[in-house]
């Protein structure tokens, strides 16, 4: 089992942030598959990051961090 599937919610948020910060553009479906969670969980994770000031752009075409 890939290590991404064993992460708790805080670790998942940090991991998603790190992927996006490195320039990856990923859809909610991509992220849900990577972390073995539902798409709605990823949408909530993105909402949490936006709420604390992470400038994340996108939705259907994929998420990315705005520099």
N, CA, C and O atoms as a printed pandas DataFrame, in Angstrom:
     atom_number atom_name residue_name chain_id  residue_number  x_coord  y_coord  z_coord
0              1         N          UNK        A               1    0.854   -1.185    0.000
1              2        CA          UNK        A               1    0.000    0.000    0.000
2              3         C          UNK        A               1    0.897    1.244    0.000
3              4         O          UNK        A               1    1.774    1.370    0.855
4              5         N          UNK        A               2    0.687    2.163   -0.949
5              6        CA          UNK        A               2    1.499    3.389   -0.995
6              7         C          UNK        A               2    1.342    4.191    0.295
7              8         O          UNK        A               2    0.273    4.182    0.905
8              9         N          UNK        A               3    2.407    4.887    0.714
9             10        CA          UNK        A               3    2.347    5.636    1.972
10            11         C          UNK        A               3    1.274    6.714    1.995
11            12         O          UNK        A               3    0.791    7.058    3.074
12            13         N          UNK        A               4    0.883    7.261    0.848
13            14        CA          UNK        A               4   -0.138    8.300    0.804
14            15         C          UNK        A               4   -1.481    7.813    1.343
15            16         O          UNK        A               4   -2.278    8.611    1.838
16            17         N          UNK        A               5   -1.728    6.539    1.252
17            18        CA          UNK        A               5   -3.013    5.994    1.669
18            19         C          UNK        A               5   -3.104    5.809    3.185
19            20         O          UNK        A               5   -4.183    5.531    3.708
20            21         N          UNK        A               6   -1.988    5.960    3.890
21            22        CA          UNK        A               6   -1.966    5.777    5.340
22            23         C          UNK        A               6   -1.891    7.099    6.114
23            24         O          UNK        A               6   -1.685    7.088    7.327
24            25         N          UNK        A               7   -2.052    8.216    5.440
25            26        CA          UNK        A               7   -1.894    9.510    6.092
26            27         C          UNK        A               7   -3.153    9.920    6.857
27            28         O          UNK        A               7   -4.272    9.619    6.438
28            29         N          UNK        A               8   -2.952   10.619    7.999
29            30        CA          UNK        A               8   -4.102   11.212    8.674
30            31         C          UNK        A               8   -4.441   12.527    7.973
31            32         O          UNK        A               8   -3.752   12.916    7.030
32            33         N          UNK        A               9   -5.477   13.205    8.411
33            34        CA          UNK        A               9   -5.959   14.384    7.679
34            35         C          UNK        A               9   -4.944   15.518    7.637
35            36         O          UNK        A               9   -4.813   16.174    6.603
36            37         N          UNK        A              10   -4.228   15.769    8.718
37            38        CA          UNK        A              10   -3.230   16.844    8.729
38            39         C          UNK        A              10   -2.073   16.497    7.801
39            40         O          UNK        A              10   -1.606   17.346    7.040
40            41         N          UNK        A              11   -1.613   15.258    7.863
41            42        CA          UNK        A              11   -0.538   14.827    6.969
42            43         C          UNK        A              11   -0.974   14.920    5.514
43            44         O          UNK        A              11   -0.190   15.309    4.647
44            45         N          UNK        A              12   -2.233   14.559    5.247
45            46        CA          UNK        A              12   -2.759   14.641    3.872
46            47         C          UNK        A              12   -2.779   16.089    3.390
47            48         O          UNK        A              12   -2.379   16.369    2.259
48            49         N          UNK        A              13   -3.243   17.020    4.243
49            50        CA          UNK        A              13   -3.262   18.439    3.873
50            51         C          UNK        A              13   -1.860   18.933    3.527
51            52         O          UNK        A              13   -1.667   19.624    2.527
52            53         N          UNK        A              14   -0.892   18.575    4.352
53            54        CA          UNK        A              14    0.493   18.996    4.112
54            55         C          UNK        A              14    1.016   18.386    2.814
55            56         O          UNK        A              14    1.692   19.055    2.033
56            57         N          UNK        A              15    0.703   17.128    2.595
57            58        CA          UNK        A              15    1.162   16.450    1.383
58            59         C          UNK        A              15    0.532   17.062    0.126
59            60         O          UNK        A              15    1.218   17.270   -0.875
60            61         N          UNK        A              16   -0.762   17.346    0.180
61            62        CA          UNK        A              16   -1.433   17.993   -0.958
62            63         C          UNK        A              16   -0.820   19.359   -1.210
63            64         O          UNK        A              16   -0.519   19.705   -2.352
64            65         N          UNK        A              17   -0.632   20.137   -0.149
65            66        CA          UNK        A              17   -0.023   21.458   -0.284
66            67         C          UNK        A              17    1.355   21.341   -0.940
67            68         O          UNK        A              17    1.683   22.108   -1.846
68            69         N          UNK        A              18    2.151   20.388   -0.483
69            70        CA          UNK        A              18    3.502   20.221   -1.019
70            71         C          UNK        A              18    3.471   19.873   -2.507
71            72         O          UNK        A              18    4.265   20.408   -3.281
72            73         N          UNK        A              19    2.568   18.989   -2.914
73            74        CA          UNK        A              19    2.448   18.628   -4.335
74            75         C          UNK        A              19    2.079   19.849   -5.188
75            76         O          UNK        A              19    2.663   20.087   -6.245
76            77         N          UNK        A              20    1.099   20.612   -4.705
77            78        CA          UNK        A              20    0.645   21.781   -5.466
78            79         C          UNK        A              20    1.713   22.866   -5.487
79            80         O          UNK        A              20    1.891   23.542   -6.501
80            81         N          UNK        A              21    2.423   23.038   -4.380
81            82        CA          UNK        A              21    3.486   24.046   -4.303
82            83         C          UNK        A              21    4.615   23.730   -5.286
83            84         O          UNK        A              21    5.274   24.632   -5.804
84            85         N          UNK        A              22    4.822   22.447   -5.530
85            86        CA          UNK        A              22    5.869   22.026   -6.465
86            87         C          UNK        A              22    5.431   22.156   -7.920
87            88         O          UNK        A              22    6.202   21.858   -8.831
88            89         N          UNK        A              23    4.183   22.606   -8.140
89            90        CA          UNK        A              23    3.731   22.859   -9.504
90            91         C          UNK        A              23    2.837   21.789  -10.105
91            92         O          UNK        A              23    2.417   21.920  -11.255
92            93         N          UNK        A              24    2.539   20.745   -9.366
93            94        CA          UNK        A              24    1.635   19.733   -9.903
94            95         C          UNK        A              24    0.227   20.327  -10.017
95            96         O          UNK        A              24   -0.212   21.081   -9.148
96            97         N          UNK        A              25   -0.457   19.982  -11.078
97            98        CA          UNK        A              25   -1.859   20.375  -11.254
98            99         C          UNK        A              25   -2.669   19.088  -11.203
99           100         O          UNK        A              25   -2.562   18.234  -12.082
100          101         N          UNK        A              26   -3.480   18.965  -10.159
101          102        CA          UNK        A              26   -4.203   17.724   -9.912
102          103         C          UNK        A              26   -5.679   17.988   -9.693
103          104         O          UNK        A              26   -6.048   18.963   -9.038
104          105         N          UNK        A              27   -6.515   17.138  -10.229
105          106        CA          UNK        A              27   -7.955   17.257  -10.013
106          107         C          UNK        A              27   -8.309   16.627   -8.668
107          108         O          UNK        A              27   -7.510   15.903   -8.075
108          109         N          UNK        A              28   -9.514   16.913   -8.205
109          110        CA          UNK        A              28   -9.995   16.295   -6.968
110          111         C          UNK        A              28  -10.022   14.780   -7.125
111          112         O          UNK        A              28   -9.718   14.052   -6.179
112          113         N          UNK        A              29  -10.383   14.302   -8.307
113          114        CA          UNK        A              29  -10.415   12.850   -8.547
114          115         C          UNK        A              29   -9.011   12.253   -8.461
115          116         O          UNK        A              29   -8.824   11.186   -7.876
116          117         N          UNK        A              30   -8.021   12.943   -9.047
117          118        CA          UNK        A              30   -6.634   12.475   -8.947
118          119         C          UNK        A              30   -6.206   12.366   -7.493
119          120         O          UNK        A              30   -5.661   11.349   -7.066
120          121         N          UNK        A              31   -6.462   13.435   -6.736
121          122        CA          UNK        A              31   -6.056   13.477   -5.331
122          123         C          UNK        A              31   -6.800   12.431   -4.502
123          124         O          UNK        A              31   -6.210   11.789   -3.633
124          125         N          UNK        A              32   -8.087   12.264   -4.769
125          126        CA          UNK        A              32   -8.869   11.264   -4.039
126          127         C          UNK        A              32   -8.302    9.867   -4.272
127          128         O          UNK        A              32   -8.252    9.052   -3.351
128          129         N          UNK        A              33   -7.882    9.596   -5.486
129          130        CA          UNK        A              33   -7.294    8.300   -5.805
130          131         C          UNK        A              33   -5.947    8.126   -5.110
131          132         O          UNK        A              33   -5.663    7.061   -4.562
132          133         N          UNK        A              34   -5.128    9.157   -5.130
133          134        CA          UNK        A              34   -3.804    9.099   -4.506
134          135         C          UNK        A              34   -3.915    8.822   -3.011
135          136         O          UNK        A              34   -3.171    8.007   -2.466
136          137         N          UNK        A              35   -4.851    9.509   -2.351
137          138        CA          UNK        A              35   -4.956    9.436   -0.888
138          139         C          UNK        A              35   -6.041    8.484   -0.402
139          140         O          UNK        A              35   -6.278    8.368    0.801
140          141         N          UNK        A              36   -6.695    7.808   -1.331
141          142        CA          UNK        A              36   -7.723    6.816   -1.001
142          143         C          UNK        A              36   -8.831    7.398   -0.117
143          144         O          UNK        A              36   -9.221    6.811    0.892
144          145         N          UNK        A              37   -9.317    8.559   -0.525
145          146        CA          UNK        A              37  -10.444    9.219    0.135
146          147         C          UNK        A              37  -11.451    9.600   -0.943
147          148         O          UNK        A              37  -11.167    9.469   -2.134
148          149         N          UNK        A              38  -12.615   10.067   -0.535
149          150        CA          UNK        A              38  -13.611   10.471   -1.532
150          151         C          UNK        A              38  -13.307   11.888   -2.047
151          152         O          UNK        A              38  -12.589   12.658   -1.409
152          153         N          UNK        A              39  -13.862   12.197   -3.192
153          154        CA          UNK        A              39  -13.660   13.513   -3.805
154          155         C          UNK        A              39  -14.126   14.615   -2.872
155          156         O          UNK        A              39  -13.486   15.663   -2.787
156          157         N          UNK        A              40  -15.217   14.399   -2.179
157          158        CA          UNK        A              40  -15.738   15.413   -1.253
158          159         C          UNK        A              40  -14.722   15.720   -0.145
159          160         O          UNK        A              40  -14.619   16.868    0.287
160          161         N          UNK        A              41  -13.984   14.730    0.314
161          162        CA          UNK        A              41  -12.938   14.956    1.328
162          163         C          UNK        A              41  -11.866   15.880    0.769
163          164         O          UNK        A              41  -11.402   16.785    1.462
164          165         N          UNK        A              42  -11.473   15.661   -0.465
165          166        CA          UNK        A              42  -10.469   16.524   -1.096
166          167         C          UNK        A              42  -11.013   17.940   -1.236
167          168         O          UNK        A              42  -10.292   18.904   -0.973
168          169         N          UNK        A              43  -12.261   18.082   -1.642
169          170        CA          UNK        A              43  -12.861   19.420   -1.761
170          171         C          UNK        A              43  -12.855   20.135   -0.405
171          172         O          UNK        A              43  -12.591   21.336   -0.338
172          173         N          UNK        A              44  -13.141   19.409    0.658
173          174        CA          UNK        A              44  -13.091   20.008    2.002
174          175         C          UNK        A              44  -11.661   20.385    2.367
175          176         O          UNK        A              44  -11.432   21.432    2.974
176          177         N          UNK        A              45  -10.695   19.539    2.003
177          178        CA          UNK        A              45   -9.287   19.846    2.269
178          179         C          UNK        A              45   -8.867   21.133    1.560
179          180         O          UNK        A              45   -8.201   21.984    2.150
180          181         N          UNK        A              46   -9.256   21.269    0.301
181          182        CA          UNK        A              46   -8.925   22.474   -0.467
182          183         C          UNK        A              46   -9.578   23.692    0.177
183          184         O          UNK        A              46   -8.956   24.749    0.280
184          185         N          UNK        A              47  -10.816   23.550    0.604
185          186        CA          UNK        A              47  -11.524   24.648    1.265
186          187         C          UNK        A              47  -10.798   25.063    2.545
187          188         O          UNK        A              47  -10.674   26.254    2.828
188          189         N          UNK        A              48  -10.323   24.094    3.315
189          190        CA          UNK        A              48   -9.573   24.396    4.548
190          191         C          UNK        A              48   -8.300   25.176    4.233
191          192         O          UNK        A              48   -7.968   26.138    4.926
192          193         N          UNK        A              49   -7.587   24.756    3.179
193          194        CA          UNK        A              49   -6.349   25.449    2.816
194          195         C          UNK        A              49   -6.643   26.875    2.355
195          196         O          UNK        A              49   -5.914   27.803    2.704
196          197         N          UNK        A              50   -7.692   27.048    1.584
197          198        CA          UNK        A              50   -8.067   28.398    1.143
198          199         C          UNK        A              50   -8.432   29.276    2.335
199          200         O          UNK        A              50   -8.104   30.462    2.368
200          201         N          UNK        A              51   -9.112   28.684    3.310
201          202        CA          UNK        A              51   -9.559   29.428    4.487
202          203         C          UNK        A              51   -8.385   29.985    5.296
203          204         O          UNK        A              51   -8.503   31.044    5.912
204          205         N          UNK        A              52   -7.264   29.281    5.296
205          206        CA          UNK        A              52   -6.092   29.759    6.033
206          207         C          UNK        A              52   -5.137   30.567    5.145
207          208         O          UNK        A              52   -4.026   30.897    5.558
208          209         N          UNK        A              53   -5.582   30.880    3.922
209          210        CA          UNK        A              53   -4.820   31.794    3.079
210          211         C          UNK        A              53   -3.982   31.197    1.973
211          212         O          UNK        A              53   -3.235   31.923    1.316
212          213         N          UNK        A              54   -4.078   29.905    1.744
213          214        CA          UNK        A              54   -3.348   29.306    0.621
214          215         C          UNK        A              54   -4.095   29.676   -0.655
215          216         O          UNK        A              54   -5.292   29.416   -0.779
216          217         N          UNK        A              55   -3.390   30.275   -1.590
217          218        CA          UNK        A              55   -3.985   30.759   -2.832
218          219         C          UNK        A              55   -4.082   29.622   -3.854
219          220         O          UNK        A              55   -3.209   29.472   -4.709
220          221         N          UNK        A              56   -5.135   28.836   -3.759
221          222        CA          UNK        A              56   -5.328   27.701   -4.655
222          223         C          UNK        A              56   -6.346   28.086   -5.714
223          224         O          UNK        A              56   -7.421   28.602   -5.407
224          225         N          UNK        A              57   -5.984   27.822   -6.985
225          226        CA          UNK        A              57   -6.838   28.142   -8.116
226          227         C          UNK        A              57   -7.311   26.846   -8.746
227          228         O          UNK        A              57   -6.593   25.846   -8.753
228          229         N          UNK        A              58   -8.517   26.872   -9.272
229          230        CA          UNK        A              58   -8.995   25.763  -10.085
230          231         C          UNK        A              58  -10.081   24.965   -9.426
231          232         O          UNK        A              58  -10.425   25.177   -8.263
232          233         N          UNK        A              59  -10.610   24.052  -10.185
233          234        CA          UNK        A              59  -11.612   23.110   -9.693
234          235         C          UNK        A              59  -11.711   21.949  -10.677
235          236         O          UNK        A              59  -11.096   20.907  -10.450
236          237         N          UNK        A              60  -12.468   22.100  -11.763
237          238        CA          UNK        A              60  -12.652   20.998  -12.700
238          239         C          UNK        A              60  -11.376   20.657  -13.466
239          240         O          UNK        A              60  -11.086   19.484  -13.697
240          241         N          UNK        A              61  -10.624   21.664  -13.857
241          242        CA          UNK        A              61   -9.424   21.443  -14.658
242          243         C          UNK        A              61   -8.238   21.012  -13.809
243          244         O          UNK        A              61   -7.207   20.603  -14.343
244          245         N          UNK        A              62   -8.375   21.100  -12.515
245          246        CA          UNK        A              62   -7.300   20.719  -11.600
246          247         C          UNK        A              62   -6.932   21.889  -10.698
247          248         O          UNK        A              62   -7.136   23.053  -11.042
248          249         N          UNK        A              63   -6.401   21.559   -9.570
249          250        CA          UNK        A              63   -5.999   22.583   -8.607
250          251         C          UNK        A              63   -4.527   22.928   -8.811
251          252         O          UNK        A              63   -3.720   22.077   -9.185
252          253         N          UNK        A              64   -4.197   24.186   -8.559
253          254        CA          UNK        A              64   -2.806   24.624   -8.551
254          255         C          UNK        A              64   -2.686   25.796   -7.595
255          256         O          UNK        A              64   -3.663   26.494   -7.325
256          257         N          UNK        A              65   -1.494   26.003   -7.090
257          258        CA          UNK        A              65   -1.245   27.124   -6.202
258          259         C          UNK        A              65   -0.803   28.316   -7.040
259          260         O          UNK        A              65    0.061   28.203   -7.910
260          261         N          UNK        A              66   -1.410   29.449   -6.759
261          262        CA          UNK        A              66   -1.057   30.683   -7.456
262          263         C          UNK        A              66    0.134   31.300   -6.737
263          264         O          UNK        A              66    0.107   31.498   -5.522
264          265         N          UNK        A              67    1.161   31.596   -7.488
265          266        CA          UNK        A              67    2.363   32.198   -6.881
266          267         C          UNK        A              67    2.290   33.686   -6.869
267          268         O          UNK        A              67    3.215   34.346   -6.396
